């Protein structure tokens, strides 16, 4: 039994007020962390992830996990120092009464980081205190990892400033630290290990550093939740039996906490059932059989990259679902993240994947499935009890730093740590950007299978981010499945080399499966599906009237028609023009609706045009390109604004997608129309002008697209390096001019990517605390300092308020008043989110961020979901700026009426 006067129990780790009657001693907190770390490693890790963990060190041993537990347990030993203990005045006086000296504390000196004190102490004293032998290079790297648990790593200059006197050189301070560390070493059964410890030379040291820091941070945050780990020193009494007994009690608490946080025990899902049994009796297509057979033949207990290139509507999603289970089954692991291009596609994929998991896994695993994007809480209707995370930030942390920690326990970010999640591709790409806690994302993805869809749509910037992620994935035993119908060859070469470190020797014909493993790449041809011919025609006039007339003519024949525009502005104008002239049911979908309204529209779109939906006799959907990728919807005919040819092909993938669907007589054979203003210079467009003009040249001489054999030639004609075969001398001159701009933009995107990426996993150095770190959510951050996964400027989510007389109401279906000083609880937070809209128009974003009237109430600033939002007030449905009028309309969304004729570049 420990006494309240023992030095190890006098030092505090967690407290919440200036009193001395209630706090959590450092020793207790350290044991709580050991309990969570042990539970994670021995119960929550899959066998494959556990094997990765135990092989981090040499010699590889099944008991190496104890060393990881010990390193997690001692990560806060830097709190056993005068600078940290002096942060609580009442407890400081208590320590002084027991002989602790605080004369070394600088009164107005530089802010001291206890995590860097931990690192310095480990370098100087760990071996002696825990009676361990650690190779010196490995000791420095382990100390760096443990010291980085607050989101950034130390620099050599910072460590030099930390002296023994500053850490507490007197005997009582050193004895207190040694007592805590010795107790933890005994508890973790690592004290006096005979064999010297060193990092496995086969694992890049930076990989170990990032993984270990992520593991420690997660264990620390969970063990810091007072709802699960109540403070041991309460009302002046210490609740602390024998350390071993307290550890066992803490293990019980850890099980409850991990279950609540979405980390279920790993259980073998059992033998993988047949494809048909997991997909409602459907037999696999020939191409699906070929892909799955190739995956099975290439599983060799090592991570693998698979690139599936096949036409739209061939069942690539089902291939990926089943293929991920083949990989996980062979690796005895569990965990999948599916990254989609947009929120809309993420929402639909979440529902599809949930249905799949319900047929494959035990219920407790399905319940841990997360949805990750900025409005995921709304799509899930705010279900789930909020976690009590009030204790995860350390005393003395700046409030913004505490909010960053809290933010990680929102589903949007926590999902990367959960076994199964669906979200946007951004959540994967941001793992390799220079932001605080990025290592948590990499740690969370370790050992999973990642599925990324529509990868052809990534520009140079995003492709660079993806390539860096693939390099890390190969070292973190992350298998990756990439899906595309229209991937240019140069992009495929870049991605496969990043993962496998080797070039493709010989490409199979399209459609194909490319398989990459460490040092080896192979390409497998797939059987081409039945040929589908799409008649392609150009509308001679691109006016609103001409497009509306064509849509009305097509729909009047009894068809479901999609009209896809490149900007919100054009989609709104077309919808408004059409609905005012024709008595034909129509819908408008884009990103500038309130979250509540967009959710309603997306459900309508799936209801009317999705598989098994209630298909109307006739209807027109006006949309931006958010429907071009991954959405499982079907139209009888399509009208599209000109887009790069690979994206246009993706749009055509929604054309007569469901083979067994009866078609009206005029639509027995698929046909589509495209439009573009021929007077355009191609320089002011949401797409790269050079690629758009090459696409224009190809499409002007294309009357029929044959799928699949016409896809690759069309892609390479546009994206290849050779001069365009259809170009006239005047067009060649125009191409050359656009090409120079294209190269400049490509180089600029490359520079921006290089400046924001974390090092390669093979680099010796990580990110030091004085390295430039980027903000991943603050919309006021300048683009040069923002952790952007997509270029094109910053966006801001605004809450729409409607003014009626002297009262403000949220822009929702139900009339809910806005109250300035009301503290947002979980329910009010959901209401606020439902009334929010993302805005990306550059000029409007600047106006919103600079306007004092848009600042959210102080009561919102402590809420991680609301602190970066802004407010717009609409009076009579209008909000006036110096350069535009904003109109709030339920059917149109937010309309931006500019004072000049500039086109809105938002999509």
BELBEL-V966217 format. One record per pair of residues at least 12 apart in sequence whose C-alpha atoms are under 8 Angstrom apart, sorted by the first residue. I is the first residue (numbers start at 0). GAP is how many residues later the second one is. Records with the same first field share a line. If there is no record, write none. Layout:
BEGIN
I=GAP / GAP
END
This chain:
BEGIN
0=239 / 240 / 241 / 242
1=238 / 239 / 240
2=235
3=233 / 234
4=93
6=165 / 168 / 169 / 172
7=17 / 18 / 19 / 168 / 169 / 171 / 172
8=16 / 17 / 18 / 19
9=15 / 85
10=14 / 15 / 16 / 69 / 74 / 84
11=12 / 13 / 14 / 67 / 73 / 79
12=12 / 13 / 16 / 66
13=12 / 15 / 217 / 377 / 380 / 381
14=380
15=379
17=70 / 71 / 72 / 73
18=71 / 72
19=70 / 71 / 74 / 216
20=212 / 213 / 214 / 215 / 216
21=209 / 210 / 211 / 212 / 213 / 214
22=208 / 209 / 210 / 211
23=206 / 207 / 208 / 209
24=206 / 207 / 208
25=50 / 53 / 54
26=153
27=204
28=194 / 195
29=43 / 44 / 46 / 154
30=42 / 153 / 212 / 215 / 216 / 219
31=41 / 191 / 197 / 215 / 218 / 219 / 222
32=39 / 40 / 186 / 187 / 190
33=35 / 36 / 38 / 39 / 154 / 213
34=212 / 213 / 215 / 216 / 219
35=183 / 186 / 187 / 214 / 215 / 218 / 219 / 222
36=31 / 32 / 35 / 178 / 179 / 182
37=27 / 28 / 31 / 213
38=212 / 215 / 216
40=24
42=222 / 223
43=219 / 220 / 221 / 222
44=220 / 221
45=220 / 221 / 286 / 287 / 288
46=285 / 286
47=283 / 284 / 285 / 399
48=284 / 397 / 398
52=12
54=145
55=143 / 144 / 147 / 152
56=140 / 141 / 142 / 143
57=139 / 140 / 141 / 142
58=138 / 139 / 141
59=140
65=122 / 123 / 124
66=121 / 123
67=144
68=119
69=114 / 115 / 118 / 120
70=75 / 145
71=74 / 143 / 144 / 147 / 148
72=111
73=107 / 110
74=40 / 43 / 71 / 72 / 74 / 141
75=38 / 39 / 42
76=40 / 41 / 100 / 104
77=36 / 37 / 38 / 39 / 40 / 41 / 43 / 89
78=35 / 36 / 38 / 39
79=87 / 93 / 96 / 97
80=33 / 85 / 86 / 87 / 92
81=19 / 20 / 22 / 23 / 84 / 85 / 86
82=19 / 22 / 23 / 29 / 31 / 83 / 84
83=28 / 30
85=16 / 19
86=308 / 309
98=73
99=72 / 73
100=67 / 69
101=66
103=61 / 62 / 64
104=61
114=31 / 32 / 33 / 34 / 35
115=31 / 32 / 38 / 43
116=30 / 45 / 50
117=25 / 28 / 29
118=24 / 25 / 27 / 28
119=23 / 39 / 42
121=17 / 21
122=16 / 17 / 20
128=49 / 52 / 53
129=51 / 52 / 55 / 60 / 61 / 62
130=60 / 61 / 62
131=58 / 59 / 60 / 61 / 62 / 64 / 65
132=60 / 61 / 62 / 63 / 64
133=62 / 63 / 64
134=61 / 62 / 63
137=59 / 60 / 61
138=59
140=64 / 68
141=67
143=65
144=64 / 65 / 67 / 68
145=66 / 67 / 70
147=65
148=64 / 65 / 67 / 68
149=67 / 286 / 287
150=285 / 286 / 287
151=284 / 285 / 615 / 616 / 617
152=613 / 614 / 615 / 616
153=614 / 615 / 616
154=613 / 614 / 615
182=60
186=56 / 57
202=272
203=271 / 557 / 558
204=557 / 559
205=555 / 556 / 557 / 558 / 559 / 560
206=265 / 268 / 269 / 554
209=229 / 230 / 232 / 233
210=228 / 229 / 231 / 232
211=231
212=226 / 227
213=223 / 225 / 226 / 227 / 228 / 229 / 230
214=225 / 228
216=223
217=222
219=172
220=171 / 172
221=35 / 36 / 170
222=31 / 169
223=165 / 167 / 168 / 169
224=163 / 164 / 165 / 166 / 167
225=162 / 163 / 164 / 165
226=161
227=25 / 26 / 28 / 29
228=21 / 24
259=127
260=126
261=106 / 156
262=105 / 155 / 156
263=100 / 101 / 104
265=68
267=64
268=91 / 92 / 93
270=58
271=53 / 54 / 57 / 88
272=87
274=47
277=78 / 81 / 82
278=77
284=29 / 30
285=241
286=27 / 239 / 240 / 241 / 242
287=27 / 28 / 31
289=236
290=28 / 222 / 235
291=27 / 30 / 31
293=230
294=28 / 31 / 32
295=30 / 31
298=28 / 31
300=29 / 30
301=29 / 175 / 215
302=171 / 174 / 175 / 176 / 214
303=170 / 174 / 175 / 176 / 211 / 212 / 213
304=174 / 175 / 176 / 177 / 191 / 194 / 195 / 209 / 210 / 211 / 212
305=174 / 175 / 176 / 207 / 208 / 209 / 210
306=174 / 175 / 176 / 177 / 206 / 207 / 208
307=173 / 174 / 175 / 176 / 204 / 205 / 206
308=174 / 175 / 176 / 177 / 178 / 201 / 202 / 203 / 204
309=174 / 175 / 176 / 200 / 201 / 202 / 398
310=174 / 175 / 200 / 396 / 397
311=173 / 338 / 341
312=340 / 344 / 345
313=215
315=167
319=131 / 161
320=32 / 35
323=12 / 125 / 127 / 157
326=122 / 152
327=120 / 121
332=114 / 115
333=85 / 113 / 114
334=83 / 84 / 85 / 112 / 113 / 114
335=83 / 84 / 85 / 112 / 113 / 114 / 115
336=79 / 83 / 84 / 85 / 86 / 108 / 111 / 112 / 113 / 114
337=83 / 84 / 85 / 86 / 87 / 112 / 113 / 114 / 115
338=83 / 84 / 85 / 86 / 87 / 88 / 89 / 111 / 112 / 113 / 114
339=82 / 83 / 84 / 85 / 112 / 113 / 114 / 290
340=83 / 84 / 112 / 113 / 288
341=82 / 83 / 284
342=30 / 32 / 80 / 81
343=258 / 282 / 283 / 287
344=282 / 284 / 285 / 286
345=25 / 76 / 77 / 78
346=24 / 32 / 76
347=283
348=73
349=21 / 71 / 72 / 73
353=12 / 15
364=54
365=54
367=50 / 51 / 52
368=46 / 49 / 50 / 51 / 52 / 53
369=41 / 42 / 45 / 48 / 50 / 51 / 52
370=40 / 41 / 44 / 50 / 51 / 52
371=39 / 40 / 41 / 43 / 49 / 50 / 51 / 52 / 55
372=39 / 50 / 51 / 54
373=38
374=220 / 458
375=35 / 36
376=34 / 35 / 453
377=217 / 218 / 452 / 455 / 456
378=220
380=449
381=445 / 448
385=440
386=22
388=17 / 20
389=16
391=13 / 14
392=12 / 13
402=459 / 460 / 461
403=460
405=458
406=457 / 458
412=14
415=25 / 28 / 29
416=23 / 24 / 26 / 27 / 28
417=26
418=29
424=27
425=363
427=13 / 41
428=33 / 36 / 37 / 40 / 360
429=346 / 357 / 358 / 359
430=38
431=33 / 36 / 37 / 325 / 326
432=32 / 323 / 324 / 325 / 341 / 354
433=322 / 323 / 324 / 333 / 338 / 339 / 340 / 353
434=338 / 339 / 340 / 341 / 352
435=337 / 338
444=33
445=27 / 30 / 31 / 32
446=29 / 30 / 31 / 32
447=29 / 30 / 31
448=29 / 30 / 31 / 32
449=28 / 29 / 30 / 31
450=29 / 30 / 31 / 32
451=28 / 29 / 30 / 31
452=29 / 30 / 31 / 177
453=28 / 29 / 30 / 31 / 175 / 176
454=27 / 28 / 29 / 32
455=28 / 29 / 30 / 31 / 32 / 35 / 190
456=189 / 190
459=286 / 289 / 290
460=288 / 289 / 291 / 292 / 329 / 330
461=291 / 327 / 328
462=28 / 32
463=286 / 289 / 290
464=288 / 292 / 324
465=29
466=27 / 28 / 31 / 32
467=30 / 289 / 292
469=25 / 28 / 29
470=27 / 28 / 289 / 290
471=288 / 289
472=26
473=25 / 26 / 44
474=286
484=165
485=160 / 163 / 164 / 225 / 226 / 229
486=159 / 228
487=224 / 227 / 228 / 231
488=227
495=20 / 25
498=17 / 18 / 19
499=16 / 17 / 18 / 19 / 20 / 21
500=17 / 18 / 19
501=16 / 17 / 18 / 19
502=18
503=17 / 18 / 19
504=16 / 17
505=16 / 17
506=16
507=15 / 16 / 17
508=16 / 17
509=15 / 16 / 18 / 198 / 199 / 202
510=14 / 15 / 16 / 17 / 197
511=12 / 13 / 14
512=12 / 13
527=180 / 181
528=179
530=175 / 176 / 177 / 178
531=174 / 175 / 176
532=136 / 137 / 171 / 172 / 173 / 174
533=135 / 136 / 137 / 138 / 170 / 171 / 172 / 173
534=135 / 136 / 137 / 168 / 169 / 170
535=135 / 136 / 137 / 138 / 166 / 167 / 168 / 169
536=134 / 135 / 136 / 137 / 166
537=135 / 136 / 137 / 162
538=134 / 135 / 136
539=135
540=134 / 136
541=133 / 134 / 135
543=29 / 30 / 33
544=32
546=27
547=26 / 29 / 30
550=12 / 69 / 88
551=26 / 30 / 32
553=83
554=29 / 63 / 64 / 65
555=28 / 62
556=61 / 107 / 109
557=59 / 60 / 106
558=58 / 59 / 60 / 76 / 77 / 78 / 104 / 105 / 108
559=49 / 56 / 57 / 58 / 59 / 60 / 61 / 75 / 76 / 77
560=57 / 58 / 59 / 60 / 74 / 75 / 76 / 77 / 78
561=58 / 59 / 60 / 61 / 73 / 75 / 76 / 77 / 78
562=57 / 58 / 59 / 60 / 75 / 76 / 77
563=58 / 59 / 60 / 61 / 74 / 75 / 76 / 77
564=57 / 58 / 59 / 60 / 75 / 76
565=58 / 59 / 75 / 77 / 120 / 341
566=57 / 119 / 337 / 338 / 339 / 340
567=22 / 23 / 24 / 55 / 56 / 336 / 337 / 338 / 339
568=326 / 327 / 334 / 335 / 337
570=17 / 51 / 52 / 53
571=16 / 320 / 323
573=48
574=12 / 13 / 47
575=316
583=34 / 35 / 36
584=33 / 34 / 35
585=33 / 34 / 35 / 36
586=14 / 32 / 33 / 34 / 35
587=13 / 33 / 34 / 35 / 303 / 304
588=12 / 13 / 32 / 33 / 34 / 35
589=33 / 34 / 36 / 317
590=246 / 247 / 316
591=245 / 246 / 247 / 301 / 302
592=244 / 297 / 299 / 300 / 301
593=206 / 217 / 240 / 241 / 242 / 243 / 299
594=238 / 239 / 240 / 241 / 242
595=216 / 238 / 239
596=293
605=27
608=24 / 25 / 26
609=22 / 23 / 24
610=21 / 22 / 23 / 47
623=283
624=26 / 282
625=281
626=24
627=19 / 22 / 23 / 24 / 25 / 26
628=21 / 22
630=23
631=22
632=21 / 24
633=20 / 21 / 22 / 23 / 24
634=19 / 20 / 21 / 22
635=19 / 20 / 27 / 31 / 34
636=18 / 19 / 30 / 33 / 34 / 35
637=14 / 17 / 33 / 34 / 35
638=33 / 34 / 35 / 36
639=32 / 33 / 34 / 35
640=33 / 34 / 35
641=32 / 33 / 34 / 50 / 54
642=44 / 49 / 52
643=43 / 47 / 48 / 51
644=47 / 50 / 69 / 70 / 73
645=69
651=20
654=15
655=14
682=55
684=220
685=219
687=54
688=49 / 53
689=45 / 48 / 49 / 51 / 52
690=27 / 28
692=42
693=24 / 30 / 41
694=23
696=27 / 29 / 30
697=16 / 19 / 20 / 28
700=25
748=42
755=18 / 31
772=12
773=12 / 13
774=12
775=12
776=91
777=90
778=15 / 16 / 17 / 70 / 89
779=69
781=12
792=47 / 49
793=46 / 48 / 51
794=43 / 44 / 45 / 46 / 47 / 50
795=42 / 43 / 44 / 49 / 72 / 73 / 74
796=39 / 40 / 41 / 42 / 71 / 72 / 73
797=38 / 39 / 40 / 41 / 71 / 72 / 73 / 74
798=33 / 34 / 36 / 37 / 38 / 70 / 71 / 72 / 73
799=35 / 36 / 37 / 71 / 72 / 73 / 74
800=17 / 34 / 70 / 71 / 72 / 73
801=71 / 72 / 73 / 74 / 75
802=70 / 71 / 72 / 73
803=71 / 72
809=21 / 22 / 25
810=24
811=22 / 23
819=37
820=36 / 37 / 38
821=37
822=36 / 37
823=35 / 36 / 39
828=36 / 37
839=66
840=63 / 64 / 65
847=22 / 24
848=21
852=18 / 19
853=16 / 17 / 18
854=14 / 15 / 16
855=13 / 14 / 15
873=13 / 14
876=12
882=15 / 16
883=12 / 13 / 14 / 15
884=12 / 13 / 14
END
